[in-house]
């Protein structure tokens, strides 16, 4: 298996909007293309089952 030791970036389209998905040793980051801020999900949150809570918290902070 190849270790994940540097960021891996891929572009994807969802509902006509283009996003950049970055997978790195810390977790996942999904950002709309041309933007800096997006959703960040740490591997630890995903493994602990806290992924939904972490995502909801980020959304509430972004909307505040």
N, C-alpha and C positions, 0 to 999 in steps of 0.2 A: 504494500500500500504506500502511496506517496504522501508524505507528511504535509500538512497545511502550515507552511512556515512563512508565507508571504500572501498578501491580499490577492484574491481572485475576483475579477470584475466581469459581469455579464450585463448586457442590455436586454430589457424585455418590454413588451407593450401590453398594457392592460386597459381595456375600454378606450382605446385610441390615445392613451397617454404613454409616453416613453419613460421608463425608469432605469436606474442603474442599481444592480444588486451587487454588493461587495461582501464576500465571505472571507473572513480572516481568522486568526487564532483566537480572537476575543469574542467573535459572534458574527451576526448578520447585520447589514445596514441596507435599507431600501430607500432610495432618494429619487424624487422626480428629476429627470434630466434638466440640467441648468440650475438646479437648486443646491443648497448646501445642507439644509436640515431635512431630516427624514425620520423614519422609524429605525430604531436600534434595538436589537435583541441579543442579549449576552447568552452564550452557551449555557452558563450556570442557571439562568432564569428558565431556559427551555428544559433543562434536565430536572429542575426542581418543580416544574409545573407552574411556575410563576409567569409564564410567557404572556398570558392574557392580562394579568394584573399589570405587568410592566408596560405593555402596549397601551392599556387604558390610562395609566398614569401619564405617559408621554403625551397622549392625545389631550388630556385635560390640561396639562401644562402649556401645550402649544396653543390651545384655544383661550387661555386666560389672558 
